[in-house]
Amino acid sequence: MATAQLLRLPEVQSCIESDFLLLPCDLVCEIEGRYLLQMWMASQGQAVMAEEERHCRGSLCMYYHAEDAVKGEGLDLIAVEPLGQTRLSKLLMSIGMDTVRRNLQRDKGFLLRQSFAKRQATQAKILTGFRDAHLYMFPYWVKNLVRRQERLVSISEDLIGLWAKSTWQRGLHEKLGMDTCLSHQKENYGKKDCLELSTVTHKLPQNDVPGVPPVLAYLHTGSTLVHRVDNPALLLSTSLRLAKQASIEEADHTATRSPFAHDRKIASPECAASDCFISRADCLLGSNVIVESRSVIKESCIGPNSKICSGARITRCVILDNVIVGKSCVLTGCVVGSCSYIGNGSVLRDCEVQECNVIPEQTEAKNEKFMPLFEDLEENTDSPDMFADSC
């Protein structure tokens, strides 16, 4: 179900009673939410105001610079206008790069409206290296806008993208039904304590189109980790970055510790053979991970209850829980799903092994995606010890 459709569900609508925050399920973010909230509230103004001074509040969305964009990561084209010395900008345009490429092929160029090109603001910038984090702070009235406007499908491109354009493209806010929603909200000021809802501001929107609340963008750059993890390549790169962080037992107590720091790099050191090699600086091993003799593990994450059999070599891999990697296997740059089995002597490079999959012995593959054969698994459900003697 699309994101805007989710927001229209009756059970979701009934939960929203004031300004609200939207979060994706796949966001890894070290930035404290309170910091963003304070920045948004300060930008909107919280002073007690007279009835005639009340204006509907705008929204805040977050973008991060994808310096190390991986294969399949979706970026966005955004146009912003900086706001003074703050880290906030006024969002003027937000379009997914996939949509931009399709439009370029169709139109043989990037078409820009005259109303945008003739803007008096000379500081507007068009950026292509950022990605929408899908973290949004919305005022209460947006709930009603999404409910009334059923043509909105996506929060990112439809709601945010069109709302940003409506601040300078005349007539668009009327097509969105925003004018009706905003006037209806103003009529209800007397019925609800809107100061308590904190959905109004005393600041008059400074846009080309009067009365349309602004969309503010927080553009994140720097070393603080902000990533969406929505494909295997991103899961791999983000997990390996987290594995390099110092554990709680290693970190200096006076230093600021990452919220993603683990208690220790190897949760069960007693399960690792004395003659195996594990690079503690860039590895994470979950509880009850068995590592047999002569195995080598470098720059990898291994989930709980997995088993690395003797002589296996694992480099830059993410292996989830309850996985068996057979004897003398060589895995490089792979993502292995839960409850999978890699047969003895297999050599895999840059492969994706989906959960509950069985890779035959001596398999050699590069850049392949292995899907489970459910029929074969069902035939073996009566043999719980099918992997008992694999190592």
N, C-alpha and C positions, 0 to 999 in steps of 0.2 A: 504494500500500500504506500502511495506517495506521502511525503511529509505533510503537505497541506491538508490532505485527506485525513490523516491521523488527527490533526488539530481540530477537524470538524466533527470527530466522533462525539456523541452525546456525553459519554463518560469522561472524556478529556475536557470538554467544554464546562462540565459541572465542577471540575476541579479548579478551574481558573477563577479566582475571586479578587485578584488585584494584579499589579504588574507581575510578569512571570519570566522565567529563564528557560530557554530551550537548549538542551545538550544532546550531542550524538552519543551513541553507545560505543563508538570506536575511537574516542579522543583520548590521547595521552598528553597530559598538560601539567607542567610544573608551576604554572603561574597561579597564584592564590586568587580564588574567585572573589574574595572581598576587595582586592585591589581593583579589579575591573568594575565591580559594583560601585565602589566609591568614585571612580573616575566618571562613570556614567551619571550618577546622581549629581555630582558637582557640575558636570557640563550642562545638565538640564535645569538646575536651580531648584532650591527647596524652600525659598522664602515664603512666609505667609502672605497671601495675596488677596486683593479684593476680587469680587465676582467678575468685574469687567476685565481684569488683568489675566485671567486664567486662559491658558492655551494647552492644547493636547501635546503630550510629550512624544518625543521621537524614540528611535531604537538605537541599540548598539550591537554591532557584529564584529567578529574577530577574524583576522586573516594572518597567516604566518608565511614567512619567506621560505620557500622550499629550495634551499641551496643545493641539497643533495637529492634532487628529485629522482625517484627510481622508476623502473619500467611500469607503466600502467597507472601512475599517480596522476590524478586529474587536477590540473591547474586552472586558474581563472584569470580572465582579463578584467582589471578593475581600473576605474578612473576616480581619482580622489583630489580633494582640495584641502591642503593643510589648514589647521586651525591654530594660529599663533604658535606658542612654544610648547603646547601639549603634544602627547603622543597620539592624539585623536585627529582624524581627518573627516571631512564631510564626503560621504560616498556619493558619487555621481553616476556610476555605472558598474555593474557586476554581471559578467557573462562567462560561462564555462568555456574553456579553450576548445573543447570538442564542438560546441555550437559555433564558435568563431571560425573554426576550420571548415565546417559545413557551409557557413555563409560565404566564406571566401571562395569556395569552389562554385557556389551557385551564382554569386554576384560578380565574380572575377575581381574582387577588391573588397576593402573594408569600408563600408558606407557609414558616414557620420552625419548626423542631422545638423542643419545650419544653426539651429538654436543652441547647440552645444559648441559649435565652432566659433560662433560670434559672442560667446560669453565674455564679459568684461574681466572676469577673474583670470589673471595670467598665470597663476600658480597651479592650475589644474595639471595633473600628471596621469598618464596612462601606463599601467604597470602590468607585466605578464608573468612575473616570477612568484606570485603569491597564490595561496590556496585558501579557500573559505574553510575555516575550522568548524563551521556549522554550530557555533556557539552564539546565541542571540539573547539579548535582553529586550523584552518587548513591554510596552505600556498596555494597560488593560484593554484599551479600545481595539487593539489588533485582534483580540479574540472574536469580536463581533464582525470585523472586516473579513476575516477568513471564513466565518460561518455564512455570511451573506454572499460572498463572491465565490461561487463554486467552480469558476473557471481557473482559479488558482490551484495548481497541482504541486509544484515544488516550492518549498520555503525559500531556498537559495536563489534560484533564477526567476521564479514568478513573483513571489512576494517581495523579497529584498531587491531583486534586479529592477522590477517595474516601479517599486516605491522610490528607489534612488533616482530613476529617470524622471519620475513625476515631479521632482523638486525643481526641474528646469525645463521639462517638455510640457508645454501648456496643453491642457485638455486631457492628459493621460490620467490624472487623479480622478476625473469625472468618470472616465471609462472603467476605472477600477472600483467605482462606487465609494471612493474614499471620502468625497465631499458629503455624501449622505450619512456615512458612518460618523464622521467628525461632528456634523451638525446635530445628529441624534445624541452623541455623547455630551455635547454642550447643553442640550435641553435637559439631560438627566443630572446636571450638576447639583440641582436642588434636592434630588431624590436620594443621592448617596453622598457620603462624606468623601469627596474625591481627594482631599488632602490625606485622609487615612489610607486611601487606595494608592496614594502617591503617583497618580496617573496624569497629573497636570503640572504645568510649569508656568512661571511668570515670564519666561523668555519668549518673545515673539520670534517665530521662525524666520531666519534670514535667508530666504531662498528666492530664486527667480520667480517661482509661482507662489503667491501669497497664501498663507494659511496651511500649507502642507508641512507637517513636522519633518525635521531632517532625519536622515539615516547616518549615524556616525560609525566610523570604522576604526578599530584599533589594529594597527599594522605592527605585527611583532617581528622583530629581527633580533639577532644575538644568539648566545649560547644556550639560553634556557630552552628546555625541551618542550616543543609543541608539535604534535604530529597526529594526523588521523591514520589509523591502521585498518585499512579496508581491503587489502589484498595480500597474498602471501609474500610478495617482494617487500612490502612495507612492514609486515610482521617480522620478517628476517632482519631488515636493517634497523628497525627500532629496538628489537630484542637484543641485538648485538651491541647497540649503543648502551642500553641499560646494563648489560653484563659487564661493561667496563667501569661502571661506577663503583666506588668503594662501598664495602658492606658496613653495617652498623658497628660490628666488632673491630673493623679496621679504621673507621673514620675518627678523626680528631674530634673530641667532644666539644671543642670550642668552635668548630667549623659548622657552617650551615649544611645540613644534611639533606640530600634529595628525598622527597616523599616516596620515591620508588626504590630506595635502598633496601636490600635484603639483610636479614639478620647475619647471615654468613654466606660466603660464596659456594661452599660445599655443605649442604644441609646435613648429610650423613657421611662424614669422612671415614667412618669405620667400615663402610660398604665398598671402599675403593682398595684395590690390591696395592701392596707396597711397591711393586715394580711397574705400575702404570704411570703415565704422565698426564697431569691436568694443569693447564695454564690458569692459575688462580686470578691473574690480573684481568682477564677478559672472558671468564667462563662463569656460568651459574648452573649448579646442579641441585635439583629438588631433593626432597626426602626419599630415602630408600632407593637411591639410584645405585645399582651394582655396576662397578667398573672392574672387569677382570684383568688379569696380568697382561703386560706388554701392550695395553691399549694406549692410544694417544688422543687427547681431546684438547683442541685449541680454539679459542674465540667462538664458543658455542653455548647454547642454552639447552638443558636437558630436563624434561619434566619428571615429576615424581613417579616412582615405581617402575622406571625403565631399566633395561639391562644392556650394557655394552660388553659384548663377549670378547674373548682374548684376541689380541692382535688387531683389533679394529682401529681405524684412524678417522677421526671426525674433525673437520675444519670448517668454520664459519657456517654452522648449521643450527637450526632450531628443531629440536626433537621433543614432541609433546609427551604426555603421560602414557605409561603402560606400553611402551614400545620396546621391541627386542631387535637389536642390531647384531647380526650374526658374526661368526669368527672371520677375521681378516677382511672385513668390509672396509671400503674407502669411500667416505661421504664428504663432499665438498660443496658448500653453498646450497644445501638442500633444506627443505621444510618437510618434516615427516609428521603426519597426523597421528592422533591418539590410537592406541591399540593396533598398531601396524607391526609387521614383521619383515625385516630385511634379511634375505637368505644369505648364507655363508658365502664369502668371496665376492660379493657384489661390489661394483664400482659405479657410483652415481655422482654426477656433477651437475649442479644447478637444476636439480629436479624437484618436483613437488609430488609427494606421496600422500594421497588423501587417507583419511582415517579408516581404520579397519581393513587395510590393504595388506596383501601378501605378495612380496617380491621374491620370485624364485631365486635359487642359488645361482651364483656366477653371472648374474645380470649385469650388463654394462650399458649405461645410458647417459646421455647428456641433453639437457634442456627438454626433458620429457615430463609429462604429467601423468601419473599413474592413478587410475580410477579403480575402486574396489569391484571385484566380481561377486556380487551379492549371492548369486546362485551357488558359487563354490563355497562361500562362507556358510550358507544355510545347510549344505550337505555335511559340513564338518561340525555343526553345533552339538552333535552327540559325542564328540571326542574332545573333552575339555583339556586333555593333555597333549593336544596336537603339537604344541611347541615345547613340551617338557624336555625333550632330548635334543633340541635344536642347537644348543651350545655345548 
